[in-house]
């Protein structure tokens, strides 16, 4: 079989250029006689890979010097715990915005460590829209405000960074990071599981303003103590070396292809054409408020849900895979991260239109 | 450059057969049109990979049915926290045996969560031997007893499983797991970072007797709650999929090559010939009590430490790399895990003897 267009929500497609390079270097990285997986993380070869990855990421995102870049383990779900443990700094309250499934998980986990004020919730709209900033009930004494810029399941996305005054803003960017430019200086902490726009599952990015670290709760696991990991260049223990290497190859791929400005343009175009195809058809529909539709995850349902299985089956035979919607939503979901070529979106639209003609 | 014999303590060599298969499957795993890194962890392709890996590991180690097998994130160092959080089960004390650097780290971390009774320590021998079982001061009310079967830095290893009565025995097997047969039923919990004998860094194995889980401290991070992860087949959140795939390839390689009995024979032979070469020479020495010398990590020093740099340099030019000893010990260290071919040990011995002839 040839390579497919894989619309998985994550782990997700990786750029073919990256995979080819990884394949070619598998038995011998740049004349070292070793696979990157085999390298000591303390050796000069791997240290150079890690340093280059951080430097490239800093350049791509324009990360200011007063922010630390950490590559950790545990996924975003691990950080749901690590963030309160690190950022409460003696306080007992944090504000959270509830915009859907991932917000809810972050909230449930934070409640293990502090009082959570749900400052706003999209529940009234069944999470099909984002509550207007004007209605948010922020606490005076919150250690930070947490939100989820993109909800992968419902396909709801913030298209602007909310203004929250001096409260450190914490964002779970797992599914939007690197998809367009972002002003890092607006945030106290940005975190992301890698498996959507960064690289393989198993490495977790944390970008944190350095004045916010150093006051972790005393029983914070050493590997999740942001200040300690920052002091050890994320190598307090053995990091997920191969995942970081692949992430580094993705960063270089992004730089070769115009960086986040170029990605943002392509991603906007991919999303706009897919939503247009859905909106222009009576056969497909997307229920999300047009003002906060995700560029990354595009859920849609068929007018005839009894044809879902046929749709998925025929799509797969055309090399369009993993389009099944999340079990909590049903229907379809096309996740179109950076590594999904525009040609993949075009082919999906063509297939959808053909399927509609034959089945409407 | 051709492939080297890499004596790194971890991350360490992987079997060349495994790397070749990973290379060949990089762009298209078994006709799926996807790299394993790109697969949804919920899809049938990856689920089959994960199930096969667990089944193969259970077969290799003879893991009884009343033990759960978990593949987590955080490394052994993460488990230094997760283990007390899960296994204290309302108690406030745990026994630890201190045999060196890794024991000490486990102890320091456990002290964040409970009272630690250091039931025995190798300190008097500068950790060059293991304190005799007869002198251990076990607590009556310890939730578990933790020990480190192999200390990678000093090269000290238990050659038998200690008898501790009904107290659940917890072992950090990061550097010995899969190196020989082990009777899992003797243990309450076995854990291991992958990057020595299992696969790539970034995945952590936990094998735990099922009656010991389900009473994690309420503020345990969800991703480290062993009962919750067991209930979700280690997929409470996205697992490190590619690392698990490579581990699975290693398990199949072990099965093709005779399993742990065969590995144990080879590893014993590799270690014995290397220690013999050291002991037979006035130029090299290893300070560890012969009764507890590690099969996996063989530290040695030169009679003329001023030649250390020359030794390392010449060795590297012969394709024998990463032989520098840990900074806390100095000298040399040859880590000879499963994937180090016996030919690599032979070549190292030959080089050592030649170096001695020219420099003694």
Interface residues (C-beta under 8 A of the other chain):
Chain A: X1 X2 X3 X4 X6 X8 X9 X10 X11 X12 X13 X14 X16 X19 X20 X22 X23 X26 X27 X28 X31 X32 X33 X34 X35 X37 X38 X39 X40 X41 X43 X73 X74 X75 X76 X77 X78 X80 X81 X82 X109 X112 X113 X193 X195 X199 X200 X201 X202 X203 X218 X219 X220 X221 X222 X223 X224 X236 X237 X238 X239 X240 X241 X242 X243 X246 X319 X321 X322
Chain B: X1 X2 X3 X4 X6 X8 X9 X10 X11 X12 X13 X14 X16 X19 X20 X22 X23 X26 X27 X28 X31 X32 X33 X34 X35 X37 X38 X39 X40 X41 X43 X73 X74 X75 X76 X77 X78 X80 X81 X82 X109 X112 X113 X193 X195 X199 X200 X201 X202 X203 X218 X219 X220 X221 X222 X223 X224 X236 X237 X238 X239 X240 X241 X242 X243 X246 X319 X321 X322
